[in-house]
Amino acid sequence: MKSVTVNTSKVYDVNIGSGILSQSGDEIMSVCGGETAAIITDDIVDGLYADIIAKSLVTAGYKIVKYVFKNGEQLKTIDTYISILNALTDAGLSRSDVVVALGGGVTGDMAGFAAATYLRGIKFVQIPTTLLAMVDSSVGGKTAVNLPAGKNQAGAFYQPDLVICDVETLLTLPGEIFRDGCAEMIKHGVIRSEELFELLKKPLKPQMEDIITRNIIIKRDIVAADEKDYGIRQLLNFGHTIGHGIEKISGYSITHGCAVAIGMVAVSRGAWRRGLCDKNCHTEIVSILKHFDFPDSTDISPQRLIEVSYSDKKRSGLYITEVMPEKIGKCVLHKLGMNELEDFITISMQE
């Protein structure tokens, strides 16, 4: 097992290993304590792993309650969040108890937001079961729900007390869901590590624990330097302004990974056309995304994406910060006026 310590306003460990779910109860008890553990999960993950986690928690001495919601980004709403809070209230959880998020990024985001706001904050453990959640959303403390205006519009920064990544859970992922996590790993390579970028060109399964650990270290270092997302942490948004717009306009029928992949292609094209990187950088990004069978374009018009960008949570007044690649392993932040962003999206989306 590998372990990465995240040093933010709360210091916690991210444990990465194979077959470690069944030992999770003892670890959660040693870190969090408490009497009751509330497992928050979706209806797909519930049938796969909830019994393993529940048995381990009971063996460790916890009383168990469980809240199950329907799988899908469409359920990442205020209504579901309120339902989770009501379930915690009905179960009588106290501030000494713990919320356990078991599942992908949607589960982690909503359970984390509930943990952050229930009784003004209770203990919180992330057990991600998707690649995307392992390498990205489970680490760093961002929790949120979607609003009609856009993705992740209501939320809080709330670091977990512990993260447990069992790579064996990836074996039950549908191919397209596993692929979504690969988009975030490619993003990490582009913004921070040419070495990781090159490793992603090789078969992933033989190096899964190492690859996940490398990604978590990259995110750990960025988050530790800028926990509240005022500066360098914005590098993690590479491809996300256009990506989040695509998700919203599609009604979330286009997955996060595919949307971000299209966003990375578009932004690298725009950066090349603005002279911020050479064509080879753009070509490399397109090539590796095609290697993972990601789409590189969308039928959504630049004008629709421009309209949605005005409700992007990254906007500050009349400005938004866009992440531009200079070369593989290095991106920079560019503050654009909204008029500039309109022009940038237009040239980026023109193939």
MARNUNU-683242 format. One line per field, with one value per residue (C-alpha): x, y, z. Coordinates in Angstrom, 3 decimals, m for minus. Layout:
// MARNUNU-683242
xx <- c(X|...)
yy <- c(Y|...)
zz <- c(Z|...)
This chain:
// MARNUNU-683242
xx <- c(0.000|1.126|0.234|0.306|m0.045|m1.957|m0.918|m3.673|m5.875|m6.502|m3.692|m4.859|m3.621|m4.625|m4.054|m3.732|m3.686|m5.304|m7.930|m7.919|m11.674|m12.201|m9.756|m11.258|m13.335|m10.392|m8.587|m11.645|m12.153|m8.508|m8.643|m12.211|m13.601|m17.306|m20.176|m22.148|m20.956|m23.293|m22.508|m23.570|m23.565|m25.453|m27.644|m24.932|m22.032|m24.389|m24.783|m21.048|m19.225|m21.543|m21.778|m17.984|m17.635|m20.558|m19.175|m15.757|m17.255|m19.429|m16.429|m14.558|m17.370|m19.602|m23.357|m24.270|m26.819|m26.963|m28.367|m28.618|m29.476|m29.881|m26.648|m25.932|m24.715|m28.354|m28.957|m26.180|m28.728|m29.846|m32.800|m30.517|m28.235|m31.211|m32.337|m28.900|m29.037|m32.490|m31.218|m28.336|m30.781|m33.206|m30.332|m29.368|m25.738|m23.738|m20.651|m18.466|m19.786|m18.589|m19.905|m18.389|m18.661|m18.539|m18.537|m17.487|m17.126|m20.849|m21.123|m17.990|m19.044|m22.528|m21.571|m18.714|m20.994|m23.426|m20.610|m19.332|m22.696|m24.404|m24.017|m21.472|m19.141|m18.587|m15.914|m15.732|m14.056|m13.739|m13.725|m13.601|m14.519|m13.857|m10.537|m11.652|m12.555|m9.304|m6.981|m9.002|m12.220|m11.542|m8.428|m8.394|m11.566|m13.865|m17.475|m20.505|m23.837|m25.017|m27.551|m29.663|m27.155|m24.210|m21.953|m20.738|m22.346|m23.081|m20.531|m17.757|m14.069|m14.044|m11.076|m11.695|m10.176|m9.068|m9.138|m9.024|m8.408|m8.787|m7.665|m9.621|m12.825|m11.666|m12.171|m15.958|m15.978|m17.523|m14.889|m16.286|m16.284|m12.695|m11.787|m13.220|m10.522|m7.865|m8.824|m7.945|m4.636|m3.778|m4.648|m2.215|0.499|m0.031|m0.072|2.665|4.548|5.888|7.055|3.478|2.282|4.731|3.802|0.165|1.131|2.008|m0.475|m2.046|m3.052|0.483|1.306|m2.065|m1.045|1.996|0.046|m2.704|m0.120|1.709|m1.543|m2.471|0.976|0.561|m2.836|m1.592|1.258|m0.960|m3.697|m1.194|0.157|m3.293|m6.057|m8.818|m8.215|m7.040|m3.872|m1.907|m4.748|m6.573|m4.145|m6.346|m9.065|m7.243|m9.971|m12.720|m14.249|m15.273|m15.699|m18.183|m20.099|m20.365|m21.598|m24.281|m25.542|m25.746|m27.803|m24.844|m25.352|m21.727|m19.554|m17.099|m14.059|m15.237|m16.217|m12.858|m11.041|m12.808|m11.971|m8.267|m8.135|m9.859|m7.754|m4.465|m5.573|m6.376|m3.056|m1.205|m3.106|m2.298|1.402|1.576|2.717|3.964|1.820|3.595|2.179|m1.358|m0.671|0.649|m2.473|m4.763|m2.757|m2.897|m6.600|m7.237|m5.149|m7.798|m10.586|m11.822|m13.841|m11.986|m14.892|m18.521|m21.560|m22.254|m21.669|m19.003|m21.778|m23.640|m20.408|m19.743|m23.224|m22.705|m19.260|m20.900|m22.267|m18.986|m18.024|m14.419|m15.525|m14.549|m16.473|m15.684|m12.728|m12.060|m8.762|m8.022|m5.319|m3.053|m0.374|3.132|4.511|3.753|4.326|3.841|0.710|0.232|m2.714|m4.078|m6.605|m9.021|m11.760|m15.066|m14.804|m11.353|m12.745|m15.436|m12.754|m10.625|m13.454|m14.308|m10.774|m10.339|m13.461|m12.658|m11.008)
yy <- c(0.000|3.531|6.564|10.278|12.886|16.033|19.048|21.675|23.290|19.666|17.104|13.739|10.632|9.227|5.473|3.637|m0.141|m3.312|m5.125|m2.606|m1.974|m4.775|m3.132|0.340|0.216|m0.027|2.792|5.039|4.346|5.138|8.431|9.609|7.823|8.274|5.831|6.065|5.994|7.187|5.584|7.807|6.006|5.592|2.703|1.117|1.253|0.176|m3.260|m3.636|m2.414|m1.103|m4.475|m4.784|m1.310|m1.810|m5.111|m3.566|m0.573|m2.772|m4.950|m1.793|m0.874|1.476|1.600|1.931|4.046|4.319|6.756|5.610|7.915|7.249|7.271|10.189|13.778|14.813|13.919|16.189|18.757|20.823|18.444|15.413|17.356|18.313|14.679|13.627|16.237|15.007|11.416|12.411|14.241|11.302|8.978|11.288|11.752|13.922|16.033|13.143|10.805|10.348|10.555|8.025|8.844|5.602|6.080|8.463|12.213|12.960|10.999|12.550|16.085|15.789|13.785|16.195|19.235|17.586|16.772|20.346|21.877|19.333|20.635|23.072|20.204|16.574|13.989|12.974|10.046|9.635|6.099|6.774|3.897|5.580|6.545|10.157|10.417|8.753|11.036|14.236|14.929|12.958|15.018|18.751|19.513|20.847|19.829|21.031|20.516|21.782|24.570|25.271|28.016|25.614|22.954|23.117|26.487|25.795|24.198|24.532|23.847|20.960|18.626|14.955|13.279|10.264|8.997|5.266|4.251|0.533|0.002|m3.271|m1.219|m0.034|m3.575|m3.126|0.214|0.428|1.385|4.855|5.678|4.486|6.632|9.733|9.448|9.234|12.748|14.148|12.236|13.659|17.097|16.595|15.582|18.650|21.133|19.659|16.549|15.580|12.323|11.407|12.427|9.940|7.160|7.486|6.364|2.926|0.255|1.527|m1.603|m2.829|0.596|1.490|2.105|4.099|6.183|6.992|7.914|10.230|12.015|12.411|13.854|16.420|17.466|17.373|19.762|22.227|22.172|22.584|25.709|27.228|25.510|28.045|28.318|31.924|31.265|28.222|25.789|27.275|25.311|22.305|23.967|23.300|22.504|23.017|26.354|24.941|21.460|22.543|24.507|21.409|19.340|21.847|22.473|18.720|18.231|16.195|13.572|14.258|12.963|15.120|13.359|13.701|17.334|18.209|16.364|18.541|21.562|20.651|20.226|23.563|25.530|24.105|25.028|28.538|28.831|27.724|30.210|32.979|32.049|30.825|27.324|25.661|23.438|20.322|20.893|21.009|17.977|15.970|16.726|15.750|12.574|11.255|12.031|10.121|7.263|7.013|7.380|10.759|13.038|16.162|18.307|19.120|20.286|22.908|26.367|28.733|31.262|28.859|28.143|31.880|32.417|29.700|31.044|34.094|31.859|29.966|29.903|30.793|34.212|37.181|40.287|41.004|38.609|34.895|33.045|30.635|27.957|27.919|25.329|26.533|23.027|19.548|19.746|23.502|25.633|29.270|31.350|34.113|36.599|37.407|40.005|38.438|40.039|38.489|35.148|35.359|35.848|33.087|30.548|31.453|30.845|27.780|26.030|26.645|23.479)
zz <- c(0.000|m0.790|1.320|0.477|3.227|2.299|4.387|4.237|6.897|7.827|7.540|6.220|4.442|1.087|1.079|m2.230|m2.427|m3.683|m1.619|1.235|1.469|3.975|6.413|6.066|9.261|11.644|9.844|9.910|13.615|14.431|12.519|13.155|16.179|16.890|17.282|14.035|10.429|7.691|4.330|1.413|m1.931|m5.206|m6.296|m8.460|m5.995|m3.202|m4.778|m5.357|m2.254|0.472|2.241|2.396|3.897|6.292|7.588|8.135|9.957|12.196|13.027|14.014|16.419|14.425|14.215|10.516|8.668|4.888|2.344|m1.294|m4.213|m7.924|m9.918|m12.243|m12.482|m12.947|m9.282|m8.008|m6.921|m3.948|m3.517|m3.131|m0.799|1.408|1.427|2.689|5.473|6.487|6.544|8.828|11.090|11.187|12.122|14.985|13.932|16.299|15.686|16.867|14.149|10.560|7.001|4.579|0.873|m1.134|m4.892|m7.621|m7.785|m7.586|m4.335|m2.872|m3.773|m2.291|0.802|1.439|1.156|3.556|6.009|5.766|6.627|8.910|12.486|10.962|10.069|11.056|10.268|6.626|4.809|1.041|m0.425|m4.177|m6.493|m9.857|m11.366|m11.753|m8.067|m6.980|m8.927|m8.659|m6.768|m3.555|m2.812|m2.175|m0.278|m2.999|m2.330|m4.259|m5.960|m9.330|m9.789|m12.892|m13.748|m13.912|m12.452|m8.826|m8.171|m4.471|m2.212|0.332|0.818|3.294|3.519|4.318|7.367|5.343|1.751|0.913|m2.717|m3.430|m7.031|m7.202|m7.432|m10.846|m12.186|m12.084|m13.907|m17.382|m19.930|m20.555|m16.819|m16.427|m19.436|m17.750|m15.093|m17.789|m18.959|m15.542|m15.510|m18.926|m17.570|m14.671|m17.098|m19.280|m16.417|m14.246|m15.393|m18.789|m17.183|m16.206|m19.669|m21.232|m18.776|m19.833|m23.317|m21.887|m20.674|m17.466|m15.569|m14.736|m13.246|m11.747|m8.127|m9.201|m11.730|m9.222|m6.590|m9.018|m9.830|m6.177|m5.405|m8.201|m6.887|m3.269|m4.020|m5.883|m3.234|m0.388|m2.087|m2.733|m0.785|m1.504|m5.262|m5.517|m7.508|m8.666|m7.918|m10.896|m13.090|m12.290|m14.386|m17.674|m20.216|m17.645|m18.704|m22.072|m20.549|m17.898|m20.524|m22.709|m19.760|m18.827|m22.361|m23.014|m19.851|m18.551|m21.238|m22.225|m19.387|m17.473|m18.951|m22.540|m22.023|m20.453|m23.248|m25.831|m23.690|m23.551|m27.322|m27.855|m25.353|m26.624|m30.164|m29.010|m27.166|m30.299|m32.460|m29.980|m30.071|m26.472|m27.422|m30.572|m32.751|m31.464|m27.968|m29.357|m31.551|m28.572|m26.549|m29.425|m30.018|m26.450|m26.143|m29.377|m27.920|m25.171|m27.748|m26.493|m28.776|m29.894|m31.050|m30.337|m32.295|m29.618|m31.080|m29.688|m29.025|m26.711|m24.830|m24.527|m23.062|m20.450|m19.524|m17.942|m15.155|m14.714|m11.022|m11.980|m13.265|m11.110|m12.116|m15.755|m15.817|m15.897|m15.539|m18.375|m18.222|m21.276|m22.082|m22.940|m23.339|m22.024|m18.266|m17.997|m18.127|m17.205|m16.003|m18.221|m16.890|m19.688|m19.856|m20.821|m24.276|m24.651|m23.509|m26.179|m28.834|m27.343|m27.295|m30.893|m32.216|m30.002|m31.310|m35.004|m36.316)
